[in-house]
Amino acid sequence: MKKKKRKYTRTGCLSWAVGRLWGINRKYVFYSFAAVPAAVLLPLMESLFTRELLDGIVAGMGFGSLAILVAVFLGGITAVELLQQFVKERSDGLRYYPTSVYQSEMAAFTNYETDYENTETQEFQKIYQYAKQDSCQGDCALEFFSRDLTQALIHFCGIVTYASLLVSLEPMIFIVTAAVSMGSYFTTRWQPLYYEKNKHRWEKEIRKKDYLSWLSEDFSSAKDIKLYGMEGWLEKMMRDYQAYILMWNRRCSLRGFAAAVLSGLMAFAQNGMAYLVLIGMLMGGKVTVGDFVFYFGLVAGISGFLQGIIGDVAILNGRADKIAYYRELFDYPNRFHHGKGCPLPAAPVTVEFRDVWYRYDGAKEDAIKGLNLTVRPGEKLALVGVNGAGKTTLVKLLCGMYLPDRGEILVGGRNIREYNIKEYYSLISAVFQEVRMIAFTLFEFVASGDLSRSTAREDAEAAMKAAGIYEKVQSLPGGMDTHLMKGIYEDGIDLSGGEMQKLLLARAIYKNSPILILDEPTAALDPIAENNLYLRYRELTEGRTCVYISHRFASTRFCDRIILLEDGAIKESGTHEELMRKKGRYAEMFEIQSQYYREEKSDE
């Protein structure tokens, strides 16, 4: 597999992370780095205390002098330990806050800030999953890198301090210790490098396993799983995915174990050499007993610092690689305009598609092909066609969810690229096929587009009446203040599919935008109820540009014009009467549906 070129340097990623952490919580950064002096000083003080005490005893110091020596050193050591503990407690108390901030920022960025189109690309989803997995696994790189960076600073300062003392005694000891520690670097990096090189082999299986875990918690899927006996099949898939992931985890663990064994053997050789040199110097009278203990402590200390900083580099490299996921996520480019845009047009507006082409990420064919279409101000336009004809894609292009690959879309005479995309959304009231509940009150749900409106409750009530849901709302004990979603609030309710679609329609009516888009908004209603709703909307949407999508052709007869889409292009266009007179594809499909309803009625 060809190695992907690194987008950001590791040093750059760590600097970026420090900057973000400083912006989130400066106290946490301060207390993290304040731990460095005490961590270096404390073991050195303990070694010095041991040396001075041993040499004092050998030299025959009196009890009083030894007591003073002990009191001074123990007092100093205790003070440093208390300082170290204070700094640690303060740092630990602030550690987990950044992770919650990053998780919230990622959710906000993905759901509210980045272009909707980005969220549907495979590349964005991969980057997001990497970052999300890191932030949720309890070892978040953006949280714990500061701890690792602090350790690296402790080890670096320890090396400088201890090396200056050790070199003055015997440079060869330091050289051997440094060489062994450098060897440990390669063994330490063995497992992380293997992990990074092979993680693509199991990451897809992790996503599949996570999906199955989500599916097992989705109550709405339970009836299908039970009725079609899918439990065993799903459990087998889960076991297979887990077994595959576990196999790779074992391979990584084995390399980690082998690296630990090699490091242990090198440490054994290093300590053996230091003992021989120091024993020789002690036997030759070059050092005292206290010096022997002190310098051997320095060997052990500097060895730990050298191996520690080498391990720190390896760990920080891994952290930087994961931090790069966050940078890629937050730096993911937008195609829409998010800065100051041109003024929004007044209602009613003209919509124009000029030679528009669009292809979904990863698709082999275009979903929209050279489409040219003008929707006049205030016109009621219906889009019809078989599944996959391009109706929903066309609507999402108009809504500012997607940008054309070629061609342009003009709203109010200006290319939609010229508008600030968030301001542009205020031009659109839309109801899509997918029904998604949000745990608001019924009033908040309907008025969510503008809760601060002075006549919000009156307008929400009017919208609910227009959508045919107000009688249901009145029958509830809490009325419009009843919460949606039974599992969240005590007064929560779950609406039926048809009721929820009516509530979505009420929300679109309340928003009162210049462009109204209805994408199969009444799929859960019977044809008569759907037709009645559409007839009421004709009155309510007077003066607004409207686009309707429906598979039920009879419900679109009230529209000013009907567009039949086929294979991403306009096949036929005209009023219902004009299209029926043409006796083309529209007339054929209309007759098929009409025949079905006539047969159904005669059977009754």
N, C-alpha and C positions, 0 to 999 in steps of 0.2 A: 504494500500500500504506500502510495506516494505521501511523504511527510508534508503536512500543511505548513505553509510559511507563517511564521509568527507575526501577528499584526501589531502587538505591543511588546516593548522590551520588559523584562521582568523588573528591572529597576524602576522603569516608568510606572508599572502597575503598583508597585509598593509605594512609590511617592504619591500616586493618585489616591491610594487607599488611606495613607496618612492624612492627606488633605481633607478627604471626606470625613474621616473619623474626628479630625480636629473641628470640623464644622458642626458635627453632631454633638460632641461632648468633649470640650477642652479639658475638663477635670480628669476624665478617664485617661487621656493621653499623658497629662502631667504626672498622675500617680503611677502610670505604667512605667514611665522612664525614671521616676524618682526612686524606683526600687534598685537601680543599678549600683550606686555607691555602697549601700549597705551589704548587698550580696557579694561584692568583691572584698570588702573590708572585713567582714565577719570571719570567714575561714582563715584569713591571714592573721587576725588578732588571736585566734585560738591556737594557731601554730606557734606564734611568738610566745604566747603564754606558756605553752608546754616546754619550749626551749629554755626560757628564762627560769622556769621552775626547776627543771632537771639540772641545769648548770648551777643554780643556787644551792640545790641539795648536795651535788657533788663537791661544790666549793666549800660546803660547811657553813652556810649562812644561818644566822640565828632564827629562832622561832618568830620573834617580832618582825624581823625583816621579811621573812617568808610570808607572814600574815599580811603585811602591808602590800607585798607584791601580788598576792592572791586577791586582796580586796580591790586593788586598782584595776587589775585585768578583768576580774569578774564584773566589777561595776561598769567598765567600759563595754564589755561584751553584752551585758544585760541591756544597757541603754541602746546599743545598736540593734539588738534583737527586738526590743519594744518598738523602735522606729520602723524596722522592717515589717513587723506584724501590723502596725498601724497603716502603713502604705499598702500592704497586701489586702487588708480588709476594705479599705477605701476603693481600691482598684477592682476587687472582686464584686463589690456591691454595685458597681457601674457597668460591669462587663456585658451583661445580657441585653441591656437597652439597645445598643447599636444593631443587634440582630433583628429585633422587632421592627426597628426603623427601616432596615434594608428590606425586610419582607413586605412591609407596608408600601415602601417606595416602588418595589418591583410590581406589586399588584396594581398600584395607581398608574404606573407608567404603561403597563401592558393593557389595562382596561380603559384608561382615560387619555393618555398622552400620545402614545405612538399611533401612527396611522393604522386604522382597522385592517387594511390590506396586509400590513406587516405580520399581524398575528396569524395569518393563514398560510404564510410561507414556511416551508420545511426548515430553512436555515434559521429563521427567527425562533421557531418552536424548539429547535435543538439547543440553541443558545439559552433560551429561557429555562428549559428543563435542566440544563447543566447548573445554571445559577440557582434555580429553585431547590434542586437536590442538595447543593452545597449549603444553602441557608437553612435548610430544614433538618439536616442530619445530626445536629448537635455539635458540629465542629466547623462552624462557619468561618471561611477563610478571612472575610472582612472583619470578623470579631476577634479571632484568635491570632491573626498575624501580628498584632501588637504585642501579645505575650511572647511570641517567637522572636520578634524583633528585639524586645527587651532582653530576652535570654542571649541573643547574639551580642548585644552591647555588653552584657555582664561578662560573657566569655572573652570578648575582645579586650576589655579593660583588665580582666584577670590575666590574660596572656602577657600583656605589656608589663603589668606589675610583677608577675612571678618570673617572667623571662629575665628581666633586669637583675633580679636577685640570683637566679640560677646560673646565668652566664658568668657572673663574677666568680662562681665557685669552680664549675667545670663545663665549658661550652659543649663538649661532646654529649653530655647527658641531654642537653636541650636539643641538639641536632637529631639524635636518635629518637627522642620523644616526638619531635616535629615530623620526622619521616614516617614513623608508625601511624601517627594521626592522619597524615596525608593519605596513607594507604587505606585508612578507614573510610575516607571520603568516597572512594569508588565502591566499596562494599555497601555503604549507606545509600548510595544512589541507585544501586542495582534494582531493588524492588520498585521504587517510584518510576524509574525509567521503563521498566517492564509494564507497569500499570498504564502509564500514559500511552505507550506504544500499542497496547492491546485493548484499551477500554472500549473502542468502537465495536469490539466483538460481542460485548454483553450489554451495551447501553440500550440497544433496541429491545432486548429481552426484558430489561428493567422497566421500560416504558409500557410494554405489553403486560407485565406483571402488575404494575401500578394501575393500569386500566382495569384489569380483572378485580383488583382490590376495590377500586371505586365502584365497579359494577355490583359487587357483592353487598355494598352499602346503599345502593340506589333502590329504594322501595318501589319506585315506579316500574322497575324491570322484574320485580319478583314474580308477578303473575305470568309473564312469558316464560321465565326460567322454570317455574313449577309446571305449567301446562304442557310445555314441550320437553320436559324431562332433561333439561340441559345441565343439571347439577353435576353429574358425573363427568361429563365432557369438560365443563369449566374447571372442575377440580383437577382433572388430569392435566389440562393446559397449565394451570397454576403450578402443579408439581414439576412439570417439565421445565418451565421457565426458571423455577427456583433451583432445580438440579443443575441446570446449565450455568446459572450465575454462581452457584456454590462451587462448581468445578473450577471456574476461573479464580474465585477467591482462594481456593486451596493452592492453586499454582502460585499466586502472588505471595501467600503466606509461606510456602516452602522456600521461596527465594529470600524472604525476609529472615527465615530461620538460618539458612546457609550463610547469609551475610553476618548474622550475629555470631555464628561459630567462628568465622574467619576473623572478625574483630576481636573476639576473646583470645584467640591464639596470638594475634599480634600484640595485644595488651600484656599477655603473659611474657612474651619475649622482651618487651620494653621494661617491665618492672624488674625482671630478672637481671637485665643489664645494669639498671640503676642501683639495685641492691649490691651487686658485685663491686661497682665503682665506689659507692659510699662506704661499704665495709672495708675496702682496701684503704680508703682515706682515713677511716677511723683507726684501723690497725696501725697506720703509719703516723698517727698523731696529728694529722692535718686538720681534723675537726674534732670538736667535743661531742659527747653523747647527746647533748641538747641540739647541737648543730646537725648531727646525724638524723635525729627525729624531724627537725625543722626542714632540712633540705629534702628528705624523702617525702615529707608532706607536700613540699613544693613540686616535686616530680609528679606525685599523684594528682595534685591540683592542676598543674599546667597541662598534664595529660588529659584530664577531664575537660579543661577549658578548650584545648585544641580539638579534641574529638567532638566536644559540644558545639564549637563554632562551625566545624565542618558539617555536623548534623544539622545545625541551624541553617546553613546555606542550602542544604538539600531540602529541608522543610520549607524554607522561605521561597525556594524555586517552585515547589509544589503549590504553595499558597499563591504565588504570583500567577501561576498558570490558571488557577481557579478564579482569582480576582479578574483576570482577563475576560472571563465569561461575563462578569458584571459590567465591565467597561464596554464590551461588545454590545451588550443588551442596551445600556443607556446611550450608547453612541450610534445605535442602529439608525440608518438614514431614513428620513421621511421624504415622501414624494410630494405631499401636499404642502401648502403654504401655511406656516404657523406664526408668522410675524404680522406686522400691520398690513391689512388687506384693503382692497378698494371698498367703497361704500356699498351696502346691500341695496338691491333694487326694491322698489315699492310694489305691492300686489296690485293687480295680478301680473304674473311674469311669463315671459316666453322661454321655452326650453328648446335647445337645438343641438342635435347630434350631427357632427360633420365627419363622415368617413371614419367612424369609430371602430377600432379593432381591440379585442381584449382576449388574453389567454391566461388561464389560471396557472399558478406556480406548479411546475412539474407536469402539466398537461401536454399532450402531443398535438392537439388541435385547438384552434381559436374557438372561444365560446360566443364571441360577437365578431361578425365579419363585415367590415366595410359598411356599417349601418349609417344611413342618413335619415333623419327624422326631425320634424319641427312640430312642437306642441304650442298652439297659440295661447295667448293669455286667457285664462278662464275656461279653457277647453277641458272637456271630460273625455279622456282617452282610455280605451280598454286594450289590454294586451292579452292575447289568447294564443294557444299553441300547446303541443304535446309536452310532456316532461322532457327537460333538457333542450328545449328550443332556444333558451336564452332570456326568458322573461325576467326571472329574478336577478340575473346578472346585469341586465339593462337597468333595472330599478336601483341596484346597488351602485352602479356607476353614477346615476343621477343623484343618489343620496350622498355621494362623496365618500363612500366606503372604498371604492376602487378608482384608479385613474387609468384612462385608456393607454394601451401600448402605442397606438397610433391614432391620429385624428384628435378632435377636440370636442368638448361639451361646453356649450354656452348657456348661461342662465341669466336672464335680464340683459342679454347682449354682451356679457363678459365671460371670458373663459373661467371655469371654476377654479383654476389654478391661481387666479388673481385674488380670490377672496381668502380671508383668514378662515381656515377650515372650521374652527369652532363657531365662528360667527355665521358661517354658511349653514351649519346644521340648524340654526334658528329658522331657516327658510322652509324646513322640511318637517312635516308631520307624517309619520309612517307607521303602518301596522304590518309586521312580517308574519310569515307562516309559523315560525317557531314561537311557542308560548312560554314565556319565562316569568315566573312570579317573583316578586321582591317583597320582603317582609315589612311593608309599609301599611298604614291604615288605607282604607279604600279611598279616602279623600286625598291623602298624600300621594298615592299611586297615580290617581287621575291628574292631580295638579302638580306633579313633580317637575314639569317643564317650567313652571313659574309660580312657586308657592307664595311669593311676596305680593302677588297681585291683590289689590284692595278688594276686589269682588271675587276672590278665589273660590269661596264656598258656593256662592250663587252660580258661578260659571261651571263649577264641577257638577253641581246638581243638574244644570241644564244639559251638560254633555252626557251625563248618565241617562237622563230621560231620552235624549236623542238616540243613544246607543241601545235603548231597550233594557237597561240593567237596573234602573232606579227602583222598580217595584221589589226586586230581590234585595236591594240595599235597605229599603225601608222596612223589610220584614225582619231584619237583624236587630238584636237588642241594642247594639251600639251604633246602628245606622252607618253613616259614612266614616265614623271613627273606629269601626271594627277592623282589626288587623287581619292581613292575609297570612297564610301559612300556619297550620294548626300546631306544628311542633315547636314554634318559636315563642308565641305568646299564648297566655291562658285563654284569651278571647279569640284566638286565631281561627280562621276558617279556610277550607280548601274549596275553591269554586270548581264547577264542572268545566270541561273544555269549552263548551259554547258560552258559558257565563264569563269565562276568562277572556275569550275573544271579544265579547261585548265591552268588557272593561278596558281592553286595549284600544278599542275603537273610541270609547269615551275619552281616553287620554289624548288620542290624536285630534279629536274634535276640540278639546279644551285648549290645546296648544295654539290652534287657530293660525297656522303658518300659511304663507302664500301657496305652497305646494303640498298637496295631500296625496299620499301614496298608500294604496291598500293592496297588499300582496297576499291573496287568498285569506282575507281576514275572517271569513265566516265559514271556513272549511268544516267546522264542527256543527254547523246549523243545517237544517233541512232546506231544500231549494226555495220553498215558499217564504220562510222566515228570512232567508238571505236576500231574496228579491225585494221584500218589503223594506228591509234595512237600506238597501241601495237606493230605493226610491226616496226615502227620507233624506238620505245624504245628498241627493241632488239639490234639495231645497237648502240644506244647511251649508253646502259648499259653494253656493252661488258666489261668483267673483273670484274663485280660487282655481288654480290650475291643478287638475286631478288626474292621477294615473291609477287604473284598476287592473289587477290581475285576477283572473278567475278561469277555472276549468269548466264552469257551468256557463255555457254560451248565452243562455236565456237571461242571465242576470246582467249581461252587458248591453242589452238592447237600448237602455236609456242613455248610453254614452253618445257623445257627438261623433266620435270616430272609433273604429275598431282596427287594430293592427294584428294581423296574424303573423307570428314569428315561426320560422322553420329553419333549423340548423344555423342559428345565430344571425339570420338575415330576415328582412321583411318580405314575406311571401305575397300577402294581399293587404290592401288598405281601403277603407271606406266605411260608410254607415252600414248598419245591419241590412237595410233594404238593398243597398247597392251590392253588397257582397252576396246576398242571396240571389240577386238577379244574375250575377256573374256565373253562378253554378260551379264555382271552383272548390278549392280545398275547404274553405270556411263553410260553405253551404253543405258540403258532404258531411263534415264533422257535426254541424248543427243538427242536421236531419238524423244522424245516428243517435245523438243525445235525446232529441225530441221523441224519436220512436221508442226509446227506452222508457221515458217518462209516461208516454201514452199507454204502453203495454202495462206498466206498473199500475196506472190508474184504472185500466179496464179490469185487471186482476182483482182490484179491490171491490 
